[in-house]
Amino acid sequence: MAHKQAVTAKELEKIEAISNKYIKNNDKVYYKDVSLTKAKEINGLRAVFGETYPDPVRVVSIGVSVDDLLADPTNTKWHEISIEFCGGTHVAKTGDIKDLVIIEESGIAKGIRRIVAVTGHDAHHVQKVANEFEQEIDNASSLPFGVAKESKSKELGVALKKLSISVLDKQRLTEKFNKLDKSIKDNLKAKQKEETKKTLDVVNNWLNDKENASSFLVAHVPITANAKAITEAINLIKKQDKTKSIYLLTGETDKVAHGCYVSDEAIAKGINANELAKAVSENIGGKAGGKGNIVQGMGDKPQGINTAIEEVTKLFKEKL
């Protein structure tokens, strides 16, 4: 159809409503081959601009017979009726269509838009799919925050993009999914902030303990495997007291994040950050990498955390 811009959601809703009103009315569909000259005289006729039509041409009318149109071609009431030139196949009554759902609206050329719709059983199917998908979003929204909810949200996000359903339903479900996605991101952000604070508190408490003369800290912080929290702790120690060294591990279940900052003074006495990380990785699995003062890594065997702490502590004590 000729349209300069994308059809808005409100316009699509109106198109669906008008179409389904015709369907609900169960109007008879009339069609007849008519002289092209006479057919063009019918008021309210729809035709494709620039299209070459045969003579005679088929006239299709919903609710009013073609003979009635030809008997009074200039009647202004015909503007309210669907009348067009068409050579396709037609239903006998609009009610045979059952239902109509628009599943796509796109531009195919400058000033030309295309609407794709499904009818009958297919229309009912896409409505069923939309309802079932909405239930999945609702179910995911009711899950407690955690890995299961995050995983389900990612799965739904991928599926939503591929979903062939009503354009209007897709827009509505996208808005609903975005709320779910935002709630998860907001929760993760708050959790990250809380876990970072907990990690920094461990380091700050150690630094502020005036009775503690140790030049190094090896600790496990009971939070998720949070590499960012360890990075923040390393930045803190570099800012507060570069002469001290830390080795931190985070994680309690399936994954473990770990990392260290080794001061120049400790390096001068023979402490090697990569050797420390290697000792940890041998106990918790995974790999670590870095150079100089800082090395970080990930593991997947939290049961080895205590042994890793013992070994790193021993390595520090041997040379400091």
C-alpha positions in Angstrom: 0.0 0.0 0.0 1.1 3.6 -0.5 2.2 5.0 2.8 5.1 7.5 3.4 6.1 6.1 6.8 5.8 3.0 9.0 2.3 2.2 10.1 2.0 2.9 13.8 0.8 0.4 16.4 -2.4 2.4 16.8 -3.0 2.3 13.0 -2.3 -1.4 12.9 -4.7 -1.9 15.8 -7.4 0.1 13.8 -6.7 -2.0 10.7 -7.2 -5.2 12.6 -10.3 -3.9 14.2 -11.9 -2.8 10.9 -11.0 -6.1 9.3 -12.4 -8.2 12.1 -15.5 -6.2 12.2 -16.1 -7.2 8.5 -15.4 -10.8 9.5 -17.8 -10.7 12.4 -20.5 -9.2 10.3 -20.3 -12.2 8.0 -21.0 -10.0 4.9 -21.4 -11.7 1.6 -18.5 -11.1 -0.9 -19.7 -10.2 -4.4 -17.5 -10.3 -7.5 -18.1 -9.8 -11.2 -16.2 -9.1 -14.3 -17.1 -5.6 -15.5 -16.1 -3.3 -18.4 -13.0 -1.4 -17.2 -14.5 1.9 -18.2 -17.7 1.3 -16.2 -15.8 -0.1 -13.3 -13.6 3.0 -12.9 -16.8 5.1 -12.5 -17.7 3.4 -9.2 -17.3 5.8 -6.3 -14.9 4.6 -3.5 -13.1 2.1 -5.8 -9.7 0.9 -4.6 -7.0 0.1 -7.1 -3.2 0.0 -7.2 -1.7 3.2 -8.7 0.1 2.6 -11.9 -1.2 -1.0 -12.3 -2.5 -2.1 -15.7 -5.8 -3.9 -15.4 -7.5 -6.1 -18.0 -10.7 -5.3 -19.7 -13.1 -6.6 -18.5 -11.8 -6.3 -14.9 -13.0 -8.2 -11.9 -14.7 -6.0 -9.3 -14.9 -7.3 -5.7 -17.3 -5.8 -3.2 -18.1 -6.7 0.4 -21.7 -6.4 1.5 -23.1 -4.7 -1.6 -23.6 -6.5 -4.9 -21.6 -5.3 -7.9 -24.9 -4.8 -9.8 -26.1 -2.3 -7.2 -22.8 -0.5 -7.5 -23.1 -0.2 -11.2 -26.7 0.9 -10.9 -25.7 3.9 -8.9 -21.9 4.3 -9.4 -21.6 7.9 -8.0 -23.3 7.1 -4.6 -21.1 8.6 -1.8 -22.1 5.7 0.5 -19.8 3.4 -1.5 -16.8 5.1 0.2 -17.8 3.2 3.3 -17.6 -0.2 1.5 -14.6 -2.3 0.5 -14.6 -2.2 -3.3 -11.6 -3.1 -5.3 -10.1 -4.5 -8.5 -8.8 -8.0 -7.9 -8.0 -11.2 -9.9 -7.5 -13.4 -6.8 -9.5 -16.1 -5.1 -12.2 -14.9 -2.7 -14.3 -16.3 0.2 -18.1 -16.5 -0.2 -18.7 -14.6 3.1 -16.3 -12.7 5.3 -17.2 -15.0 8.2 -15.3 -17.8 6.4 -12.1 -15.9 7.3 -12.8 -16.5 11.1 -10.1 -14.1 12.3 -7.3 -11.8 11.1 -4.0 -11.1 12.8 -1.3 -8.8 11.4 2.1 -10.5 11.9 4.4 -8.1 10.0 4.6 -4.5 8.8 7.5 -3.4 6.7 8.7 -1.1 3.9 9.4 -2.7 0.5 10.2 0.5 -1.5 10.1 4.2 -1.0 6.6 5.2 0.0 5.3 1.6 -0.2 4.5 -0.5 2.9 3.5 -4.1 3.2 1.3 -5.7 5.8 1.4 -9.5 6.2 -1.5 -11.1 8.1 -2.7 -14.6 8.9 -6.3 -15.8 9.1 -8.5 -18.6 10.3 -6.6 -21.5 12.0 -3.2 -19.7 11.5 -4.6 -16.6 13.2 -5.8 -18.6 16.2 -2.4 -20.4 16.3 -0.4 -17.2 16.6 -2.8 -15.9 19.3 -2.2 -19.2 21.2 1.5 -18.9 20.8 1.4 -15.3 22.1 -0.7 -16.3 25.2 1.7 -19.2 26.0 4.8 -17.0 25.6 3.2 -14.4 27.9 2.7 -17.1 30.5 6.4 -18.0 30.2 7.3 -14.4 30.9 5.0 -14.3 33.9 6.5 -17.6 35.2 10.0 -16.2 34.8 9.0 -13.0 36.6 7.8 -15.0 39.6 11.1 -16.8 40.0 13.4 -15.6 42.7 16.5 -13.7 41.5 19.3 -16.0 40.7 21.0 -18.1 38.0 17.7 -19.8 37.0 15.9 -16.5 36.5 18.8 -15.0 34.5 19.1 -18.1 32.3 15.4 -18.2 31.6 15.3 -14.5 30.8 18.2 -14.9 28.2 16.3 -17.9 26.7 13.1 -15.8 26.4 14.9 -12.8 24.9 16.3 -15.0 22.1 12.9 -16.7 21.5 11.0 -13.4 21.4 13.1 -12.1 18.5 12.2 -15.2 16.4 8.5 -15.3 17.5 6.0 -15.0 14.6 3.0 -13.5 16.3 0.7 -10.5 16.0 2.8 -7.3 15.6 0.7 -5.8 18.4 1.2 -8.8 20.7 4.9 -8.7 20.0 5.2 -5.1 20.9 3.2 -5.7 24.2 5.3 -8.8 25.0 8.5 -7.0 24.3 7.5 -4.3 26.8 6.7 -6.9 29.3 10.0 -8.8 28.7 11.9 -5.5 29.0 10.5 -5.0 32.5 11.6 -8.5 33.5 15.1 -7.9 32.0 15.4 -4.5 33.7 14.4 -6.0 37.1 17.2 -8.7 36.7 19.8 -6.1 35.7 18.8 -3.8 38.6 19.1 -6.7 41.0 22.5 -7.7 39.7 23.6 -4.1 40.0 22.5 -3.9 43.6 24.0 -7.3 44.3 27.3 -6.3 42.7 27.4 -3.2 44.9 26.6 -5.2 48.0 29.2 -7.8 47.3 31.9 -5.2 46.4 31.2 -3.5 49.7 31.5 -6.7 51.6 34.9 -7.5 49.9 36.2 -4.0 50.5 35.1 -4.2 54.1 37.3 -7.3 54.5 40.3 -5.4 53.1 39.6 -2.1 55.0 39.2 -4.0 58.3 42.5 -5.6 57.8 44.2 -2.3 56.9 42.7 -0.5 59.8 43.6 -3.2 62.4 46.5 -1.4 64.2 47.4 -4.6 66.1 48.0 -6.5 62.8 51.5 -6.0 61.5 51.2 -8.5 58.7 52.2 -7.3 55.2 49.9 -9.7 53.4 46.2 -10.8 53.5 44.9 -14.1 52.2 41.1 -14.4 52.5 38.0 -16.0 51.1 35.0 -13.7 50.9 31.7 -15.7 51.1 30.0 -14.1 48.1 29.4 -15.2 44.5 32.4 -15.7 42.1 32.8 -11.9 41.8 35.9 -11.0 39.8 34.9 -7.3 39.7 34.8 -7.1 43.5 38.3 -8.5 43.6 39.4 -5.9 41.1 38.0 -3.1 43.3 39.8 -4.6 46.3 43.1 -4.6 44.4 42.5 -0.9 43.4 41.8 -0.1 47.0 45.1 -1.7 48.3 47.1 0.1 45.6 45.5 3.4 46.7 45.7 2.9 50.4 49.0 1.0 51.0 51.0 -0.2 48.0 53.5 -1.9 50.4 51.0 -4.6 51.4 49.9 -7.6 49.3 46.5 -9.4 49.1 45.2 -12.6 47.7 41.4 -12.9 47.6 39.0 -15.7 46.6 35.2 -15.3 46.1 32.6 -17.9 45.3 30.9 -20.7 47.2 29.1 -23.0 44.8 30.0 -23.9 41.3 32.6 -21.2 40.5 35.5 -19.4 42.2 37.0 -16.1 41.3 40.5 -15.3 42.6 43.1 -12.6 42.2 46.1 -11.0 43.9 48.1 -7.8 44.2 51.8 -8.4 45.2 53.6 -5.3 46.3 57.0 -4.4 44.8 58.5 -5.0 48.3 57.2 -8.6 48.3 58.4 -9.2 44.7 61.9 -8.0 45.8 61.8 -10.7 48.4 60.9 -13.5 45.9 57.1 -13.6 45.9 55.8 -14.2 42.4 52.1 -13.5 41.6 51.9 -16.1 38.9 53.3 -18.8 41.2 50.7 -17.9 43.8 47.9 -18.1 41.2 49.3 -21.4 39.9 49.1 -22.9 43.4 45.5 -21.7 43.8 44.5 -23.0 40.3 45.9 -26.4 41.2 43.4 -26.7 44.0 40.3 -25.0 42.5 40.8 -25.7 38.8 40.6 -23.3 35.9 43.2 -20.9 34.8 44.8 -17.5 35.8 46.7 -14.9 34.0 48.4 -11.5 34.4 51.8 -10.0 34.8 53.8 -8.1 37.4 51.9 -7.2 40.5 48.5 -8.4 39.5 47.1 -11.9 38.4 43.5 -13.0 38.3 41.7 -16.2 37.4 38.6 -18.4 37.6 38.1 -21.9 38.9 35.3 -24.4 39.2 36.2 -26.4 42.3 35.1 -24.5 45.4 35.9 -27.5 47.6 39.5 -26.6 47.1 39.3 -23.1 48.5 40.6 -23.9 52.0 43.6 -25.8 50.7 44.4 -23.0 48.3 44.3 -20.5 51.1 46.7 -22.6 53.2 49.2 -23.0 50.3 49.2 -19.3 49.4 49.6 -18.3 53.0 52.5 -20.7 53.3 54.2 -19.2 50.2 53.8 -15.7 51.6 55.2 -16.7 55.1 58.2 -18.5 53.6 59.6 -15.2 52.1 58.0 -12.3 54.1 
